[in-house]
């Protein structure tokens, strides 16, 4: 039979790059990041693409935004950490805009114990009880570039932060039931990286690939 294809509907339009969209829990709005104002900020819009609002202004957003269970937008926020040093926190802001509020601080002991990575890409569990955070840090060791990737978990309100996975891990996502976290665990050697499932409560992971 004849196959038909739907035409795309533009939900954002700008000469700058609009990317990393996220649907609100009720499907009525989207949040995305964009440099249309000069710096990378969080924007929200209705699902039709109308009603675009700059939720942050000059915030220097890092990574993808996510909707919190309360309907706020969470994101990685780059902040000055002294001369020549920048740190990243996880912040939340109302979809209508306002002053971002820190949800997980870069100074949290669980974060500083893991080489102080830049926090980004928050992911909330399906039941809204937990929050995943990705942490990345790049540096130089002699002539070699060293990159660190960590995965943290916290309560959705930003409390009880802890490293979920020991060692290099990234691309973390909750399973549909919210009881486990799937993540890419980086391994040296010929076998390469593999996917593991980790209990949200903590403990050893179970290899799912590789």
C-alpha positions in Angstrom: 0.0 0.0 0.0 0.9 3.6 -0.2 2.8 4.9 2.8 2.2 8.5 4.0 4.5 10.6 6.1 3.4 13.4 8.5 4.9 16.8 7.9 6.9 18.2 10.8 5.4 21.0 12.9 7.9 23.6 14.0 7.6 24.2 17.8 10.5 26.6 17.9 12.0 29.0 15.4 15.2 30.9 15.9 18.4 31.7 14.0 20.2 30.3 17.0 20.3 26.5 17.8 17.3 25.3 19.9 18.0 21.9 21.3 17.6 19.4 24.2 13.7 19.5 24.4 11.8 18.0 27.3 8.0 17.5 27.6 6.3 18.6 30.7 4.6 15.8 32.6 1.1 16.8 31.4 2.4 17.2 27.8 1.2 20.8 27.6 4.6 22.5 27.5 8.2 21.9 26.4 11.4 23.1 27.9 14.6 23.5 25.8 17.9 25.2 25.8 19.0 27.9 23.3 21.6 30.5 22.6 19.0 32.8 21.0 19.7 35.4 23.8 23.5 35.2 23.5 24.2 32.8 26.4 22.7 29.3 26.7 19.5 29.6 28.6 16.4 27.6 29.4 13.2 28.5 27.5 9.7 27.1 27.8 6.8 27.1 25.3 3.4 25.6 24.8 3.4 22.3 22.9 2.2 24.1 19.8 5.4 26.3 19.8 3.6 29.5 20.9 4.2 31.4 24.1 8.0 31.1 24.2 9.4 32.4 27.5 13.0 32.8 28.6 12.9 31.1 31.9 16.5 32.1 32.6 18.5 35.0 31.3 22.3 34.8 31.2 22.3 31.6 33.2 25.0 29.6 31.2 23.0 26.4 31.2 24.9 23.1 31.0 23.3 20.0 29.5 19.6 19.2 29.0 16.7 20.5 31.1 14.1 18.3 32.9 10.7 18.9 34.4 10.5 18.3 38.2 7.4 16.6 39.7 6.2 20.0 40.9 6.3 21.4 37.4 9.5 23.4 37.7 12.4 23.1 35.2 15.7 21.7 36.5 19.0 22.2 34.7 22.8 22.4 35.1 23.9 25.9 36.0 27.5 27.1 35.5 28.6 29.5 38.3 31.8 31.3 39.0 34.1 29.4 41.4 36.9 31.9 41.8 39.5 33.2 39.4 39.8 30.9 36.4 37.5 28.3 38.0 33.9 27.4 37.3 31.5 25.1 39.1 28.2 23.7 38.0 25.2 23.2 40.3 21.7 21.7 39.6 19.1 24.5 39.8 15.4 24.8 39.3 13.3 27.7 37.9 9.6 28.3 37.3 8.6 27.7 33.7 7.3 31.3 33.6 10.8 32.5 34.6 12.4 34.0 37.7 15.5 33.5 39.9 16.9 30.0 39.7 17.1 28.2 43.0 19.9 25.7 43.8 18.7 22.1 44.1 22.0 20.3 44.4 25.1 22.4 45.2 28.6 21.8 43.8 29.8 22.0 47.4 27.7 19.0 48.5 30.1 16.6 50.3 29.1 13.7 48.0 30.0 15.8 45.0 33.3 17.2 46.3 34.4 13.6 47.2 34.3 12.7 43.5 36.8 15.2 42.0 34.1 18.0 41.9 32.6 17.2 38.5 30.3 19.7 36.7 26.7 18.6 37.3 24.2 18.5 34.5 21.4 16.5 32.8 19.0 15.9 35.7 16.6 13.1 35.3 13.6 12.5 37.7 12.3 9.0 38.4 8.9 8.0 37.1 7.4 8.2 40.6 9.0 11.6 41.2 10.8 10.4 44.2 14.4 10.5 43.0 16.8 12.5 40.9 19.7 11.4 38.8 22.7 13.7 38.1 25.5 13.4 35.7 28.9 14.7 36.6 31.7 15.4 34.2 35.2 16.8 34.6 38.1 17.2 32.1 41.6 18.0 33.0 45.2 17.4 32.0 47.8 15.0 33.4 51.2 15.8 31.8 50.4 15.5 28.1 47.3 13.5 28.6 43.7 14.8 28.8 41.9 13.1 31.7 38.1 12.9 31.7 35.9 11.9 34.7 32.3 10.8 34.4 30.2 10.1 37.5 26.5 9.3 38.2 24.8 10.6 41.4 21.4 10.0 42.9 19.4 12.2 45.3 15.9 12.6 46.6 13.9 14.8 44.3 14.1 17.7 46.6 18.0 17.6 46.3 18.7 16.0 49.7 20.6 12.8 50.4 23.0 13.1 47.5 25.3 10.1 47.0 27.4 8.6 44.3 25.4 5.7 42.8 28.1 4.0 40.8 31.8 3.6 41.7 34.0 4.6 38.8 33.4 6.0 35.4 29.8 5.9 34.3 27.4 8.1 32.2 24.2 8.1 30.1 22.1 7.1 33.2 18.4 6.6 33.0 15.7 5.1 35.3 13.9 1.9 34.4 10.2 2.2 33.9 9.4 1.1 37.4 11.9 3.5 38.8 13.7 0.9 40.9 16.8 0.6 38.9 19.2 2.8 36.9 20.7 1.8 33.6 24.0 3.4 32.8 27.0 3.0 30.5 30.0 1.9 32.6 33.4 2.7 31.0 35.9 -0.1 30.9 39.4 -0.3 29.6 40.6 -3.2 27.4 39.3 -4.8 24.2 35.7 -5.4 25.5 35.0 -1.7 25.7 32.1 -0.1 27.6 29.0 -2.0 28.8 25.5 -1.3 30.1 24.7 -2.1 33.7 21.6 -1.9 35.9 22.0 -0.6 39.4 19.5 -0.6 42.3 18.5 2.9 43.2 19.0 2.0 46.8 22.6 1.3 46.0 24.7 -1.9 45.5 26.5 -3.8 42.8 25.3 -3.5 39.2 24.2 -6.3 36.9 25.7 -6.3 33.5 23.2 -6.1 30.7 25.5 -5.9 27.6 29.0 -6.5 26.5 
